[in-house]
Amino acid sequence: MSEQENKKRIFSGIQPTGTFTLGNYIGAVSHWGKLQEDYDCIYSIVDMHAITVRQDPAKLRQHTLEAYALLLACGVDPKKSIAFIQSHVKSHAEMNWILACSTQFGELSRMTQFKDKSQKHPDDVNAGLFTYPVLMAADILAYKADLVPIGADQKQHLELARNIAQRFNNKYGELFTVPEPYIPKVGARVMSLQDPEKKMSKSDENPNACIYILDEPDVIIRKFKRAVTDSEAIVRYADEKPGISNLMSIYSVVTGKDYESIEREFDGKGYGDFKLAVGEAVADHLKPVRDEFARLIADKAYLKECYTAGAQMALNVSRKVVAKAYRKVGFVDSM
Ligand code: TYM
């Protein structure tokens, strides 16, 4: 269980905005289960982050439960890690406010994700969307996490969390651990299958651009068959071949083969063979996740038991840090 003094602590989160993508899985969630053997791990379904863009409340509730089941199906074991739903633990909102008062307007204005998302939703550029990275910093710092496993797109937010932690420590005295990013060497940025210059994302309008980890095998294979590549017809990893390089990194992660052996395997073969092999390998790799998800989502009582216990454990860890932060900034003790 958590709070083993000698182990380093990990925190990470994922938004419940629909089924996880292959990008979420390869860039982040697939690592979380392995890490729980060596670290004290805390993982959260961050529903408070999700409402920075407009959500249908009934769907958000359903997606949050599904995301929790998926988290477990991807290998997070609630007996080894703390796995909880963010809105169940009040420390996140409390810490968010404290940290917001140590964050500058200018630094939030520089966040590229804010710029992208405010362009995508021009009718709802709300304050939560702007201050979102502060809540993310609160998630991490409230648990004094040492390491944060994320994909490359979250690096800028983590940098900000580090700056906020350092600034608070300098202003009020040492409290927060300054967290390090943990970004995988291969697969930190899985690209769209239809436009390999763009990150694979749930919000892509082209349904063939994105693999969802609960897609049926034939759907996965079909999407890979339609993946945009180039005209060279040689399977090799190169910057000027973003489509093939993206498929190679996906294939590498799901099969454990390195780029050289992939190049050898497909030497003299066409892209058709390669795309089919990638599609089949991904579909095979995800089958146990799909099966486990189907089992878990049918057992709502078990899920509830897990996330309730997870929230209690998360609160036990984080409330002590919040209490220290309250004292440091000068709030009068309430008890
Ligand atoms: P989110 O929900 O957008 O994504 C969850 C994780 O998946 C990674 N990811 C990718 N990795 C590789 N290739 C891709 N195409 C790809 N798309 C997404 C993300 O980098 C992320 O690690 N703000 C975060 C959630 C969050 C969080 C936190 C993370 C809230 N609080 C505290 C870490 C620590 C987010 O929106 O991730």
Boltz pocket constraint, residues with backbone or C-beta under 6 A from the ligand:
constraints:
  - pocket:
      binder: B
      contacts: [[A, 11], [A, 12], [A, 13], [A, 14], [A, 15], [A, 16], [A, 22], [A, 23], [A, 24], [A, 25], [A, 26], [A, 27], [A, 28], [A, 29], [A, 46], [A, 49], [A, 135], [A, 136], [A, 139], [A, 140], [A, 148], [A, 149], [A, 150], [A, 151], [A, 152], [A, 153], [A, 154], [A, 157], [A, 187], [A, 188], [A, 189], [A, 190], [A, 191], [A, 199], [A, 200], [A, 201]]
      max_distance: 6.0
